[in-house]
Amino acid sequence: MPEVHFTVKWPDGEEETCYSPSTVITNYFAAGESYSVTDFLERARSGLKSASDRVEQRYGYVCTSAEAQLARIEQRASPFLSSPNATVDCTAIETRR
């Protein structure tokens, strides 16, 4: 199953590479797009859940790496939730086999 690494730029300017165990995440994020922090969180929750579900369908167990990535995203986004104009930029998406 191909995995995807997507790079985001947080409102404070720091970049971080995130992981998805499935290409389904590309239905939720696009390189070059900006998302409000709340929209980014909703997309990350839905996308990583879908990715983990695909792993479960194929291998019979959920992807704990997707769950850990979501926990990291939620932690990292938390300080920016009170800033209504804060955005998260998706700067790159790379599929790996």
Phi, psi and omega per residue, in radians:
M1 nan 2.193 3.124
P2 -1.161 2.535 3.066
E3 -1.924 2.817 -3.112
V4 -2.231 2.367 2.980
H5 -1.962 2.211 3.121
F6 -2.159 2.356 -3.086
T7 -1.754 2.292 3.119
V8 -2.125 2.649 3.057
K9 -1.994 2.041 -3.108
W10 -1.334 2.850 -3.117
P11 -1.002 -0.413 3.126
D12 -1.496 0.062 3.093
G13 1.630 -0.162 -3.140
E14 -1.359 2.462 3.079
E15 -1.775 2.592 3.136
E16 -2.528 2.404 3.062
T17 -1.664 2.229 -3.105
C18 -1.938 2.823 -3.030
Y19 -2.121 2.446 2.955
S20 -2.326 2.381 3.141
P21 -1.364 0.000 -3.071
S22 -2.546 2.643 3.096
T23 -1.236 -0.142 3.120
V24 -1.014 -0.420 3.139
I25 -1.070 -0.425 3.132
T26 -1.237 -0.184 3.005
N27 -1.364 -0.212 -3.050
Y28 -1.947 -0.477 -3.113
F29 -2.290 2.597 3.070
A30 -2.330 2.391 3.095
A31 -1.049 2.378 3.135
G32 1.575 -0.061 3.141
E33 -1.672 2.623 3.049
S34 -1.980 2.498 -3.115
Y35 -2.299 2.472 2.995
S36 -1.054 2.747 -3.102
V37 -1.046 -0.753 -3.131
T38 -1.157 -0.704 3.095
D39 -1.129 -0.739 3.116
F40 -1.033 -0.775 3.128
L41 -1.092 -0.764 3.120
E42 -1.077 -0.767 3.126
R43 -1.132 -0.728 3.128
A44 -1.112 -0.761 3.125
R45 -1.063 -0.869 -3.120
S46 -1.160 -0.805 -3.086
G47 -1.144 -0.781 -3.131
L48 -1.267 -0.527 3.031
K49 -1.156 -0.781 3.096
S50 -1.065 -0.718 3.124
A51 -1.109 -0.783 3.119
S52 -1.126 -0.665 3.102
D53 -1.093 -0.671 3.103
R54 -1.109 -0.710 3.085
V55 -1.079 -0.776 -3.135
E56 -1.089 -0.723 3.114
Q57 -1.083 -0.659 -3.068
R58 -1.450 -0.717 -3.005
Y59 -1.970 -0.196 3.092
G60 1.587 0.119 3.091
Y61 -2.564 2.654 3.130
V62 -1.284 2.822 -3.136
C63 -1.622 1.885 3.133
T64 -1.201 -0.431 3.082
S65 -1.172 -0.648 3.080
A66 -1.163 -0.712 3.104
E67 -1.114 -0.717 3.123
A68 -1.167 -0.678 3.122
Q69 -1.123 -0.730 3.113
L70 -1.104 -0.727 3.111
A71 -1.060 -0.712 3.119
R72 -1.136 -0.762 3.120
I73 -1.079 -0.788 -3.138
E74 -1.085 -0.718 3.107
Q75 -1.126 -0.786 -3.092
R76 -1.187 -0.602 -3.110
A77 -1.369 -0.414 -3.026
S78 -0.859 -0.832 -3.105
P79 -1.124 -0.331 -3.065
F80 -1.682 -0.092 -3.081
L81 -1.114 -0.454 -3.137
S82 -1.481 -0.059 3.120
S83 -1.779 1.785 -3.016
P84 -1.107 -0.409 -3.117
N85 -1.742 0.087 -3.123
A86 -1.231 2.424 3.123
T87 -2.245 2.731 3.026
V88 -2.013 2.214 -3.134
D89 -1.746 2.309 3.005
C90 -1.598 1.906 -3.013
T91 -1.646 -0.405 -3.111
A92 -2.799 2.618 3.039
I93 -2.366 2.252 -3.118
E94 -2.295 2.184 3.084
T95 -1.641 2.341 3.128
R96 -2.208 2.508 3.104
R97 -1.800 nan nan
